[in-house]
Structures are given as structure tokens and as C-alpha cells.
Amino acid sequence: MLNDPNVKRLGTRGQRQNGVDLVGYRDRDPNQIVGIQCKLKSGRSRLSAREIHDEVKKALGYKPPLKEYFIVTTSKDDTKLTQLAQHLTQDQEAAGRRIHIEVWGWDTLQERIDQYDSAKQAFDPGFSPSIASQDRKLDVIAAVQERAATKDQISDLAIRIGRIGTDTLARLPTRIADREVTENLMRTLRRRGFVGTDVAAELAALAERVIDGDLSLASDAIRSEMCDRAARTKATATTLAVARQFRASAVAIDPSRDLFIADALLKEAEGDTDGALRLLKTRSDAEALAALLTALIRHRGADAALAWARAEGLKPSDLNPPGAMNFVLQQIEHGAFDDALVDIGHTPGEFFDECPGLRLLRAQLTLASILPSDQKAALFQGLPLNPRNLQLAAGARGQERIRAAAGEVSRFFKFIDRTEAA
């Protein structure tokens, strides 16, 4: 994009280089120096305003002075961060220095990559003009299939399919493969915690498909994430070899992927529990905290895990969705129903879409709040109950809680119906 074949990397990731990872010239003009800072984010980690301020401050000390400065990140575009970059540009202009500052998230990066075939090839080795052409053919076929096909249309489809070739039919094009992986992944994750769901097996099967199956032309980021997730769920003493294979595939597909959680869980599966716990305690992002909570429950017991969470002041909102559900479940199992109700009430709304089981827990906790102490646990034992035997609190408050619980259950089933229909 800079029209400079000599753009170079300064040091390696993690080294301090005045906030600059890449440097080059705009149109080879020696007076137009451009600096780029790369911020890798994974899981629920996001680029923060504080990081932007810190990196810009360092970049302003780069010598010779930069004329343009880009912070590019794998986290999604954020309008607030874009506006922050604009304000910082204006602040420097007011101070007598002309420097253009930009923040590009992954949405912008994808758009830019798609504008350059060489960049597309670098980030998606499966891309080629011929495959792009085949993608367009498949789009035409998909559009035709949505309508009632005539005899002539069916014949035309057969001709087009023959032109595409058997190899392409065996492997879905990138755009379609990405959609297939994402939809299957979300469907599997939303069933966590329900009877009859084997998340580990489903994620492993999906990972096999992205490694060398029909989904192997999916984008590298999605394929690597899929292998990473499979490695985590298979990181047990009995399936350790399989977990290592998935971890190796994740690295081979995307060497830059952050495999911190998978590595910690593998260490635990290898028998080094203390090492795994020490490693997880070195990070405080939602993924790491959720993994640490689960590891503490497994090896130190729920009492110790909840004591640690209380000492740290953790709430479900500090964890990822499955971590939040695990946290609330542990409170319920230890009879802390009131605390669980308060915490689930402050759980982010999007968590309930990613883990629908949270909706049922909230409905049960709402009902439990109007039951005497000796009956609260009955709602969570999985046994059929006769409502007439429950001593529900009377009055307006009790009726309000019952309606709230009923509404929660209704929303749960509507969500499940939409998911299954999709």
C-alpha cells in the first residue's frame, strides 16, 4: 500500500521499538516516514484507549519523526478508538507537529487485504483468481437453487458443476467454508451444559474438517481457532496425544495464534497442575480467568475456587460466557443462591445468547428467591416437582418473580427454536 518494497520489521514481536513494529516510506519519499504498530489480540481481549495513548506517546519519540502512524490490531474495529486517533492527530496539529494517526481493526484489515491479490495470497494461501471465479460460480448456483428449478435450469447446473471440478466440490470455497465453520461452532457452544451434548467430540470433528476435509479452505484465522478449541477440550490425561496434534495443527495453520490457554491446559493434562495454575495466574483476561477458575475447581475443590474468586472480587462479567455459567453453578451447588442471583443479574446480555443455559439458571434462581431456605435447592436437583408442594412467597413480589421466571423460560425456548431453525 505504501508503494515501498523496503518496508521492514523492527526487531520481533514483544521488543520495544518506540511503538513501531514496521517502518517504511510513503511512495519512497524519505520525508514521509510511516510507522506501524501491530497489536495481537485473542479471545475476548480488545485493544484499549490506554494502549493507544501509550503507543502513540512512544511513537512520537521515534527519530527521525514519523509523518504517519498506524496501530493495527486483530480485534474488531471500534468507532471510539477511531475517533480517539482523530483527536490525537488534531492535538499534535495544535501543538505544531503534523502527523496522521490511524487505528485499524481486523474489519478494516480484511477490507484492505481483499484489495490486493498478493496480500490475499499471503493471508489466505488457498486464494487464487481461479478459486475466486469458482466462488462466483457457486454463488450463482446457490441463487438458482433458492428458486424452483426448471428442467433447463437443472441441466445448466449440471454443466456448471462439471466445469468447477471434483476437487473444488470436495472443499468448500473460503467464504462458504467460513460460514459453515462459524455456524457449526456457535451451534455446538450454545448447547454446552445440556444433556446429550458432547462438546469435545463435536469440536474435534469440526477441527478435522478444517485441517484436511471439506472445510480446509476456510480462512486461516478460523481454522487455527477451531484447532485451538479442539486442543483445549481434548486436553485430558486420556486424550493428551489428540490434544497435542490439534495444537500442532493450530500452529501450522497460523503461527501467530495465541495458544496460551491450550498450553496451560496441556500442562495440566500432563500432570503438572501447579505449573498450569502458575501459568494461568500470569494473565488476567477473561479466557485465562475462566480457565483458572475451572482448574482450581478440579484440583483444589469448589470451596477453594470460590474463595479465590471472592478474594479477587471476580464477577461473571470478568469471565467468558462458559466461565460465567461455571461460576454461577458453583455458587448454586454451595447454597449461595442469593449471591448467584445477584451475580447472574449483572451478567452481560450477550452471554445469555452464547450460553443459553444461563437463561434457565436465571429462571430457577428467580423462583428460588421466593422459596424458603430448605426448598431452594430442590429447583436444581433435576427431579420432577409438584408446584403445589412448593411454599412460594405470596403477594405482589412473589407474583412478579414468577412472571419473570416464566418470561425467562419462554425466551429460552424461543431462542432455541430460532437456533434450530437456522
VOVORO-371636 format. One line per 5 residues: number of its first residue (from 1); their letters; for each residue x, z, y of C-alpha. Coordinates in nm, 3 decimals. Each point is the difference from the previous one (the first is absolute). Layout:
N
NUM	A	X Z Y | ...
***
This chain:
422
1	MLNDP	0.000 0.000 0.000 | 0.291 0.073 0.235 | 0.157 -0.340 -0.070 | 0.324 0.182 -0.078 | 0.161 -0.057 -0.343
6	NVKRL	0.235 0.294 0.062 | -0.252 0.287 0.012 | 0.174 0.281 -0.182 | -0.072 0.340 -0.150 | 0.177 0.298 0.157
11	GTRGQ	0.106 0.232 -0.282 | -0.252 0.089 -0.270 | -0.339 0.170 -0.001 | 0.031 0.363 0.107 | 0.313 -0.043 0.215
16	RQNGV	-0.021 0.070 0.372 | 0.060 -0.313 0.205 | -0.147 0.082 0.344 | -0.346 -0.065 -0.138 | 0.096 -0.355 -0.103
21	DLVGY	0.000 -0.127 -0.359 | 0.017 -0.374 0.079 | 0.145 -0.173 0.306 | 0.007 -0.359 0.121 | -0.037 -0.230 0.300
26	RDRDP	-0.317 -0.168 0.122 | 0.073 -0.377 -0.017 | 0.373 0.088 -0.032 | 0.007 0.115 0.363 | 0.274 0.269 0.023
31	NQIVG	-0.194 0.170 0.280 | -0.317 0.030 -0.208 | 0.092 0.260 -0.264 | -0.283 0.099 -0.233 | 0.001 0.320 -0.206
36	IQCKL	-0.228 0.075 -0.295 | -0.066 0.340 -0.158 | -0.154 0.003 -0.350 | -0.217 0.296 -0.104 | -0.094 0.015 -0.367
41	KSGRS	-0.324 0.189 -0.062 | -0.173 0.053 -0.334 | -0.315 0.163 -0.134 | -0.195 0.165 0.281 | 0.310 0.029 0.219
46	RLSAR	-0.044 -0.165 0.341 | 0.224 -0.078 0.296 | -0.046 0.263 0.272 | 0.019 -0.009 0.378 | 0.280 0.258 -0.016
51	EIHDE	0.210 -0.235 -0.216 | -0.053 -0.284 0.247 | 0.110 0.217 0.293 | 0.309 0.112 -0.194 | 0.099 -0.352 -0.110
56	VKKAL	-0.054 -0.152 0.346 | 0.210 0.278 0.156 | 0.285 -0.081 -0.238 | -0.036 -0.375 0.052 | 0.028 0.038 0.376
61	GYKPP	0.355 0.126 -0.061 | 0.103 -0.312 -0.193 | 0.290 -0.188 0.158 | -0.016 -0.268 0.125 | -0.358 0.061 0.120
66	LKEYF	-0.287 -0.145 -0.201 | -0.248 -0.238 0.163 | -0.256 0.027 -0.282 | -0.062 0.280 -0.249 | -0.230 -0.018 -0.302
71	IVTTS	-0.104 0.287 -0.228 | -0.137 -0.154 -0.319 | -0.165 0.212 -0.269 | -0.167 -0.035 -0.336 | -0.292 0.217 0.115
76	KDDTK	-0.310 -0.172 0.138 | -0.036 -0.122 0.358 | -0.105 0.276 0.239 | -0.152 -0.086 0.340 | 0.114 0.331 0.149
81	LTQLA	0.362 -0.070 -0.096 | -0.024 -0.352 0.143 | -0.124 0.147 0.329 | 0.277 0.261 -0.008 | 0.259 -0.279 -0.024
86	QHLTQ	-0.161 -0.171 0.301 | 0.012 0.323 0.202 | 0.367 0.050 -0.090 | 0.076 -0.356 0.111 | -0.171 0.067 0.334
91	DQEAA	0.184 0.332 0.039 | 0.336 -0.174 -0.038 | -0.104 -0.271 0.245 | -0.088 0.270 0.254 | 0.340 0.162 -0.060
96	GRRIH	0.177 -0.326 0.079 | 0.075 -0.121 -0.350 | -0.159 -0.308 -0.156 | -0.052 0.039 -0.374 | -0.292 -0.118 -0.210
101	IEVWG	-0.110 0.254 -0.266 | -0.229 -0.087 -0.293 | -0.136 0.183 -0.307 | -0.098 -0.221 -0.294 | -0.190 0.141 -0.299
106	WDTLQ	-0.033 -0.168 -0.337 | -0.310 -0.196 0.108 | 0.200 -0.172 0.274 | 0.299 -0.050 -0.230 | -0.217 -0.173 -0.259
111	ERIDQ	-0.137 -0.236 0.265 | 0.352 -0.083 0.119 | 0.134 -0.046 -0.354 | -0.281 -0.245 -0.076 | 0.110 -0.215 0.296
116	YDSAK	0.341 -0.074 -0.156 | 0.036 -0.152 -0.346 | 0.354 0.138 -0.038 | -0.122 0.352 0.078 | -0.298 -0.044 -0.231
121	QAFDP	0.238 -0.106 -0.276 | 0.220 0.307 0.061 | -0.288 0.249 -0.011 | -0.204 -0.180 -0.268 | 0.231 -0.183 -0.245
126	GFSPS	-0.306 -0.146 -0.173 | -0.095 -0.189 0.317 | 0.058 -0.372 0.027 | -0.178 -0.287 0.176 | -0.132 -0.117 -0.338
131	IASQD	-0.147 0.342 -0.082 | -0.149 0.016 0.350 | -0.163 -0.334 -0.073 | -0.130 0.132 -0.330 | -0.139 0.303 0.181
136	RKLDV	-0.201 -0.232 0.220 | -0.126 -0.186 -0.307 | -0.110 0.327 -0.161 | -0.178 0.100 0.319 | -0.194 -0.326 -0.014
141	IAAVQ	-0.086 0.065 -0.364 | -0.113 0.356 0.076 | -0.222 -0.123 0.284 | -0.159 -0.262 -0.228 | -0.061 0.256 -0.274
146	ERAAT	-0.202 0.213 0.239 | -0.262 -0.272 0.014 | -0.210 -0.144 -0.283 | 0.228 -0.260 -0.153 | -0.125 -0.349 -0.077
151	KDQIS	0.131 -0.209 -0.287 | 0.219 -0.198 0.239 | 0.138 0.319 0.154 | 0.090 0.138 -0.342 | 0.180 -0.322 -0.082
156	DLAIR	0.185 0.017 0.331 | 0.101 0.358 -0.068 | 0.143 -0.098 -0.337 | 0.213 -0.266 0.164 | 0.129 0.240 0.266
161	IGRIG	0.079 0.269 -0.256 | 0.197 -0.252 -0.203 | 0.208 -0.087 0.306 | 0.090 0.363 0.067 | 0.164 0.048 -0.341
166	TDTLA	-0.018 0.262 -0.269 | 0.284 0.215 0.136 | -0.175 0.056 0.331 | -0.328 0.080 -0.176 | 0.180 0.266 -0.204
171	RLPTR	0.122 0.170 0.318 | -0.237 0.053 0.288 | 0.120 -0.110 0.348 | 0.136 0.273 0.225 | -0.305 0.047 0.220
176	IADRE	-0.241 0.021 -0.293 | 0.241 0.214 -0.204 | 0.040 0.244 0.291 | -0.376 0.038 0.025 | -0.035 0.047 -0.377
181	VTENL	0.269 0.270 -0.012 | -0.138 0.186 0.301 | -0.358 -0.001 -0.126 | 0.096 0.112 -0.351 | 0.228 0.271 0.137
186	MRTLR	-0.267 0.142 0.230 | -0.259 -0.009 -0.281 | 0.234 0.197 -0.227 | 0.099 0.255 0.263 | -0.360 0.066 0.100
191	RRGFV	-0.082 0.106 -0.357 | 0.264 0.274 -0.001 | -0.137 0.326 -0.134 | -0.297 -0.150 -0.187 | -0.051 0.024 -0.375
196	GTDVA	0.111 -0.306 -0.197 | 0.249 -0.121 0.260 | 0.362 -0.050 -0.111 | 0.171 -0.069 0.333 | 0.349 -0.011 -0.153
201	AELAA	-0.099 -0.265 -0.255 | -0.186 -0.211 0.258 | 0.287 0.009 0.249 | 0.249 -0.086 -0.275 | -0.210 -0.301 -0.108
206	LAERV	-0.023 -0.119 0.361 | 0.377 0.045 0.044 | 0.067 -0.213 -0.309 | -0.211 -0.276 0.151 | 0.197 -0.001 0.328
211	IDGDL	0.337 0.006 -0.179 | -0.038 -0.316 -0.210 | -0.370 -0.063 -0.044 | -0.274 -0.182 0.186 | 0.062 0.208 0.316
216	SLASD	0.377 -0.054 0.017 | -0.032 -0.221 0.310 | -0.146 0.288 0.201 | 0.206 0.101 0.305 | 0.313 0.202 -0.076
221	AIRSE	-0.119 0.304 0.195 | -0.320 0.024 -0.205 | 0.175 -0.068 -0.333 | 0.264 0.265 0.072 | -0.265 0.254 0.105
226	MCDRA	-0.188 -0.065 -0.323 | 0.311 0.063 -0.213 | 0.079 0.311 0.206 | -0.348 0.142 -0.061 | 0.023 -0.076 -0.373
231	ARTKA	0.340 0.171 -0.018 | -0.144 0.314 0.162 | -0.296 0.029 -0.238 | 0.221 -0.067 -0.303 | 0.265 0.254 0.106
236	TATTL	-0.061 0.241 -0.288 | 0.224 0.117 -0.283 | -0.181 -0.224 -0.251 | -0.009 -0.319 0.211 | 0.329 0.042 0.186
241	AVARQ	0.151 -0.328 -0.124 | -0.303 -0.197 0.121 | 0.015 0.173 0.340 | 0.366 -0.094 0.037 | -0.079 -0.364 -0.080
246	FRASA	-0.271 -0.012 0.266 | 0.235 0.168 0.250 | 0.269 -0.260 -0.076 | -0.254 -0.280 0.052 | -0.103 0.147 0.337
251	VAIDP	0.365 -0.009 0.115 | 0.058 -0.350 -0.134 | -0.304 -0.135 0.184 | 0.064 0.182 0.331 | 0.340 0.175 0.032
256	SRDLF	-0.106 0.156 0.332 | -0.300 0.187 -0.143 | 0.003 0.377 0.045 | -0.014 0.143 -0.355 | 0.046 0.363 0.103
261	IADAL	-0.316 0.129 -0.174 | 0.063 -0.196 -0.320 | 0.360 0.128 -0.014 | -0.113 0.361 0.043 | -0.264 -0.033 -0.273
266	LKEAE	0.251 -0.165 -0.234 | 0.237 0.289 0.058 | -0.281 0.238 -0.091 | -0.084 -0.201 -0.314 | 0.367 0.015 -0.103
271	GDTDG	-0.023 0.379 -0.004 | 0.169 0.074 0.334 | -0.300 0.178 0.153 | 0.200 0.199 0.255 | 0.182 -0.315 0.112
276	ALRLL	-0.330 -0.184 0.042 | -0.147 0.285 0.206 | 0.310 0.020 0.220 | -0.014 -0.376 0.057 | -0.371 0.002 0.091
281	KTRSD	0.056 0.286 0.247 | 0.238 -0.218 0.202 | -0.292 -0.205 0.137 | -0.322 0.099 0.171 | -0.208 -0.320 -0.007
286	AEALA	-0.343 0.002 -0.167 | 0.118 -0.167 -0.322 | 0.289 0.244 -0.050 | -0.214 0.307 0.077 | -0.269 -0.112 -0.245
291	ALLTA	0.259 -0.063 -0.272 | 0.162 0.338 0.067 | -0.337 0.180 -0.023 | -0.071 -0.165 -0.337 | 0.348 0.079 -0.133
296	LIRHR	-0.033 0.365 0.105 | -0.337 0.024 -0.176 | 0.152 -0.142 -0.319 | 0.308 0.219 -0.008 | -0.070 0.312 0.208
301	GADAA	-0.374 0.028 -0.043 | -0.292 -0.051 0.238 | 0.040 0.345 0.157 | 0.357 -0.073 0.105 | -0.096 -0.349 0.120
306	LAWAR	-0.286 0.128 0.215 | 0.217 0.283 0.133 | 0.259 -0.259 0.105 | -0.269 -0.213 0.165 | -0.137 0.299 0.193
311	AEGLK	0.351 0.104 0.108 | 0.061 -0.353 0.130 | -0.341 -0.010 0.169 | -0.093 -0.315 -0.190 | -0.344 -0.157 0.016
316	PSDLN	-0.143 -0.294 -0.200 | 0.059 -0.219 0.305 | 0.376 0.059 -0.041 | -0.010 -0.163 -0.345 | -0.100 -0.339 -0.137
321	PPGAM	-0.357 -0.041 -0.137 | 0.075 0.093 -0.365 | 0.214 0.289 0.122 | -0.291 0.123 0.214 | -0.236 -0.014 -0.299
326	NFVLQ	0.252 0.187 -0.215 | 0.040 0.264 0.271 | -0.376 0.059 0.026 | -0.039 0.009 -0.380 | 0.264 0.271 -0.029
331	QIEHG	-0.180 0.209 0.262 | -0.326 -0.041 -0.192 | 0.159 0.096 -0.332 | 0.132 0.318 0.161 | -0.337 0.092 0.149
336	AFDDA	0.097 -0.069 0.362 | -0.328 -0.185 0.058 | -0.034 0.083 0.371 | 0.356 -0.112 0.075 | -0.056 -0.319 -0.199
341	LVDIG	-0.320 -0.077 0.195 | 0.176 0.050 0.334 | 0.296 -0.216 -0.104 | -0.208 -0.282 -0.144 | -0.201 0.003 0.322
346	HTPGE	0.319 -0.088 0.190 | 0.112 -0.268 -0.244 | 0.035 -0.346 0.165 | -0.298 -0.226 -0.057 | 0.203 -0.283 -0.151
351	FFDEC	0.113 0.234 -0.279 | -0.357 0.004 -0.136 | 0.007 -0.379 -0.040 | 0.336 0.002 -0.175 | -0.102 0.297 -0.224
356	PGLRL	-0.382 -0.004 -0.039 | 0.027 0.310 -0.219 | 0.050 0.195 0.323 | -0.363 -0.076 0.091 | -0.128 0.172 -0.313
361	LRAQL	0.230 0.296 0.061 | -0.133 0.033 0.353 | -0.359 -0.012 -0.127 | 0.072 0.270 -0.260 | 0.181 0.220 0.252
366	TLASI	-0.289 -0.038 0.244 | -0.246 0.123 -0.262 | 0.237 0.276 -0.111 | 0.004 0.133 0.356 | -0.364 0.111 -0.033
371	LPSDQ	0.040 0.155 -0.346 | 0.095 0.362 -0.078 | 0.364 0.054 -0.092 | -0.067 0.034 -0.374 | -0.172 -0.341 -0.017
376	KAALF	0.233 -0.218 0.211 | 0.232 -0.090 -0.289 | -0.293 -0.126 -0.210 | -0.023 -0.316 0.210 | 0.353 -0.104 -0.101
381	QGLPL	-0.010 0.063 -0.375 | -0.136 -0.341 -0.095 | -0.300 0.144 -0.186 | -0.367 -0.090 0.055 | -0.171 0.246 0.232
386	NPRNL	-0.361 0.098 0.048 | -0.046 0.014 0.381 | -0.269 0.268 -0.045 | 0.265 0.238 -0.132 | 0.210 -0.038 0.315
391	QLAAG	-0.061 0.258 0.270 | 0.032 -0.238 0.293 | -0.018 0.162 0.341 | -0.339 -0.046 0.163 | -0.071 -0.088 0.361
396	ARGQE	0.098 -0.281 0.234 | 0.371 0.033 -0.072 | -0.053 -0.037 -0.374 | -0.224 -0.304 0.044 | 0.253 -0.160 0.232
401	RIRAA	0.281 0.046 -0.253 | -0.214 -0.141 -0.283 | -0.083 -0.311 0.206 | 0.368 -0.041 0.090 | 0.102 0.018 -0.367
406	AGEVS	-0.272 -0.245 -0.103 | 0.112 -0.242 0.272 | 0.360 0.025 -0.119 | -0.100 -0.084 -0.358 | -0.214 -0.290 0.121
411	RFFKF	0.290 -0.143 0.203 | 0.226 0.041 -0.303 | -0.224 -0.210 -0.224 | -0.051 -0.264 0.269 | 0.377 -0.027 0.039
416	IDRTE	0.048 -0.031 -0.377 | -0.270 -0.269 -0.018 | 0.170 -0.200 0.277 | 0.337 0.035 -0.171 | -0.130 -0.113 -0.339
421	AA	-0.188 -0.292 0.159 | 0.320 -0.111 0.176
***
